[in-house]
Amino acid sequence: MGFRYYAVYKPFRMLSRFTEDGKKKPLLGDLGNFGPRVYPVGRLDADSEGLLILTDNKALTDALLKPKNAHRRVYYAQVDRIITPEAAAELERGTEISIKGVKYRTRPAKAALIAPPDLPERYPPVRYRKDIPTSWVKLELIEGKNRQVRRMTAAVGFPTLRLVRYAIEDLTIDGMQSGDVRELSEAEVRDKLHVFV
C-alpha cells in the first residue's frame, strides 16, 4: 500500500497533534482515523484555523519544512482596526519580531488589504466591538516561524484577531468547512504542492 496524504481544515482551538496534553482540547484524531504513522506536516497553533497537511510520507514532510525550499504559504488575518498601507509595506519588506527572546527579521512577503474572505464562521466568533473596526490582510510567506503572522501584525501595530491558513503552494481550503478532511492522491500532491513524492 502506498503513502497516505490528507488535507485537513483544522478548526479553531484544535491542537495540531494526536496525543493528549492533559488540557482536554480537541485533537486531530477527533476528525477521523488516519491510520498508523500519519502525522501533521508542520503545525497551526490552537488559535489558528485552516489548511493542515497530514501524511505518513517523511519525504514530503522534509520537502515542505526545509527552509531552503521556501514553499509559499497564504494566510488570511483579521486584524484589529483598518491596517494602513504603511503597515502593509512594512510587512512586505520584512518585520522585526522576537522568537524566544531573540530578534529576527522576517523574509520579504506579500501583504494586501482585502475584502472579508468567504470563510466558514468561526465558533466562538471574534468578539464584536462597535467602536473598533477590523480589517483583513492576505499574507504570502515563504517561511514558517512559530506564530509568525501573529508576531508580524502585532509588530506593525495591528494585532491578529483571527488567522486562517488558506493555502500551501496551490493546495487550498476552497470548498472545505471547518473540520473537513480530504484524502489527496499522489498526483494532487505532486501537482498542487510542486514536490515529487
C-alpha positions as CSV (number, residue, x, y, z in Angstrom):
1,M,0.0,0.0,0.0
2,G,1.3,3.5,-0.9
3,F,1.6,6.6,1.3
4,R,-1.4,8.5,2.6
5,Y,-2.0,12.2,2.2
6,Y,-4.7,14.3,3.7
7,A,-5.8,18.0,3.5
8,V,-7.5,19.0,6.8
9,Y,-9.3,22.2,7.6
10,K,-8.1,22.4,11.2
11,P,-10.8,24.0,13.5
12,F,-10.2,26.8,15.9
13,R,-8.9,25.6,19.3
14,M,-7.9,22.1,18.0
15,L,-4.3,21.1,18.7
16,S,-2.2,20.1,15.7
17,R,-1.4,16.7,17.1
18,F,-2.9,13.3,18.1
19,T,-1.8,12.9,21.7
20,E,-3.4,14.5,24.7
21,D,-1.5,17.0,26.8
22,G,-3.8,17.0,29.8
23,K,-5.7,20.1,28.8
24,K,-8.7,18.3,27.2
25,K,-8.5,20.2,23.9
26,P,-9.7,18.6,20.7
27,L,-7.1,16.6,18.8
28,L,-6.6,15.7,15.1
29,G,-7.8,12.1,15.9
30,D,-11.2,13.6,16.6
31,L,-11.6,14.2,12.9
32,G,-11.2,10.5,11.9
33,N,-8.9,7.5,11.7
34,F,-5.9,8.4,9.6
35,G,-4.0,5.2,10.0
36,P,-0.7,4.4,11.6
37,R,2.3,6.8,11.4
38,V,0.3,9.6,9.9
39,Y,1.4,13.0,11.3
40,P,0.9,16.6,10.5
41,V,3.4,18.4,8.3
42,G,4.2,21.4,10.5
43,R,1.7,23.0,12.8
44,L,-1.0,25.6,13.3
45,D,-1.3,26.9,16.8
46,A,-4.6,26.1,18.6
47,D,-6.0,29.6,18.0
48,S,-5.4,29.4,14.2
49,E,-7.5,27.6,11.6
50,G,-7.2,26.3,8.1
51,L,-5.1,24.1,6.0
52,L,-3.0,21.4,7.6
53,I,-1.4,18.5,5.6
54,L,-1.2,15.1,7.2
55,T,0.9,12.2,5.8
56,D,3.0,9.1,6.6
57,N,5.5,10.1,3.9
58,K,8.5,11.6,5.6
59,A,10.0,12.7,2.3
60,L,7.0,15.1,1.8
61,T,7.4,16.4,5.4
62,D,11.1,17.1,4.8
63,A,10.4,18.7,1.5
64,L,7.8,21.1,2.8
65,L,9.5,22.0,6.1
66,K,13.1,22.6,4.9
67,P,13.6,26.4,4.8
68,K,15.7,26.3,1.7
69,N,12.7,25.0,-0.3
70,A,10.8,28.2,0.5
71,H,7.3,26.8,-0.1
72,R,4.6,29.5,-0.3
73,R,2.0,29.7,2.4
74,V,-1.0,32.0,2.2
75,Y,-2.8,33.3,5.3
76,Y,-5.9,35.4,5.9
77,A,-5.6,37.5,9.0
78,Q,-8.4,39.5,10.5
79,V,-6.7,42.3,12.4
80,D,-7.6,45.0,14.9
81,R,-8.5,48.3,13.2
82,I,-8.1,49.1,9.5
83,I,-4.5,48.3,8.5
84,T,-2.6,51.1,6.8
85,P,-0.7,51.0,3.5
86,E,2.4,51.8,5.6
87,A,2.0,48.8,7.8
88,A,1.3,46.5,4.8
89,A,4.5,47.8,3.2
90,E,6.5,47.1,6.4
91,L,5.1,43.5,6.4
92,E,6.3,43.2,2.8
93,R,9.8,44.5,3.5
94,G,10.4,42.3,6.5
95,T,9.4,42.9,10.1
96,E,11.5,42.6,13.2
97,I,9.9,40.1,15.6
98,S,11.1,38.3,18.7
99,I,11.2,34.5,18.9
100,K,12.1,33.1,22.3
101,G,13.7,36.4,23.2
102,V,15.9,36.5,20.0
103,K,15.4,39.3,17.5
104,Y,14.6,38.0,14.0
105,R,13.8,39.9,10.8
106,T,11.2,38.1,8.6
107,R,11.9,37.5,5.0
108,P,10.2,39.7,2.3
109,A,6.5,38.7,1.9
110,K,3.4,39.8,0.0
111,A,0.7,41.7,2.0
112,A,-2.5,43.2,0.8
113,L,-5.7,44.6,2.4
114,I,-8.6,42.5,1.2
115,A,-12.4,42.3,1.5
116,P,-13.5,39.8,4.1
117,P,-12.9,36.4,2.6
118,D,-15.5,33.8,2.1
119,L,-14.7,31.6,5.1
120,P,-16.8,29.4,7.4
121,E,-18.0,31.1,10.5
122,R,-15.7,30.6,13.5
123,Y,-17.1,29.3,16.8
124,P,-16.8,31.1,19.0
125,P,-16.7,34.2,16.7
126,V,-14.3,37.0,17.1
127,R,-15.7,39.5,19.7
128,Y,-17.5,42.3,18.0
129,R,-16.7,45.8,19.2
130,K,-19.0,48.6,17.8
131,D,-16.4,51.3,18.1
132,I,-13.3,49.4,16.8
133,P,-13.4,48.2,13.2
134,T,-11.4,45.3,11.9
135,S,-9.8,44.5,8.5
136,W,-8.5,41.5,6.6
137,V,-5.0,41.1,5.3
138,K,-3.8,38.5,2.9
139,L,-0.2,37.5,3.6
140,E,2.0,35.3,1.5
141,L,5.1,33.9,3.2
142,I,7.9,31.6,2.3
143,E,8.9,30.7,5.8
144,G,7.0,29.5,8.9
145,K,8.4,30.6,12.2
146,N,6.4,29.9,15.4
147,R,3.3,32.2,15.5
148,Q,5.0,34.3,12.8
149,V,1.9,36.0,11.3
150,R,0.6,37.0,14.7
151,R,4.0,38.4,15.7
152,M,4.3,40.3,12.4
153,T,1.0,42.0,12.5
154,A,1.4,42.9,16.2
155,A,4.9,44.3,15.4
156,V,3.3,46.8,12.9
157,G,0.6,47.7,15.3
158,F,-2.4,45.6,14.1
159,P,-2.8,42.5,16.3
160,T,-4.4,39.5,14.7
161,L,-7.9,38.5,15.9
162,R,-8.5,35.6,13.6
163,L,-5.9,33.7,11.5
164,V,-6.7,31.2,8.7
165,R,-4.1,29.4,6.6
166,Y,-5.7,29.4,3.2
167,A,-3.1,27.7,1.0
168,I,0.2,25.9,0.9
169,E,1.6,26.4,-2.7
170,D,-1.5,25.7,-4.9
171,L,-3.4,23.4,-2.4
172,T,-6.2,25.4,-0.8
173,I,-9.2,25.0,1.6
174,D,-11.6,26.1,-1.2
175,G,-14.9,24.2,-0.8
176,M,-13.9,22.9,2.7
177,Q,-15.6,23.5,6.0
178,S,-14.0,23.6,9.4
179,G,-13.2,20.0,10.4
180,D,-13.4,18.6,6.9
181,V,-10.8,16.0,5.8
182,R,-10.0,15.3,2.2
183,E,-7.7,12.5,1.1
184,L,-5.3,13.5,-1.6
185,S,-3.9,11.5,-4.4
186,E,-0.2,11.3,-5.1
187,A,-0.8,13.2,-8.4
188,E,-2.6,16.0,-6.4
189,V,0.3,16.3,-4.0
190,R,2.8,16.5,-6.9
191,D,0.7,19.0,-8.9
192,K,-0.6,21.2,-6.1
193,L,2.4,21.2,-3.8
194,H,5.1,21.0,-6.5
195,V,7.1,18.2,-4.9
196,F,8.0,14.8,-6.2
197,V,6.9,12.1,-3.8
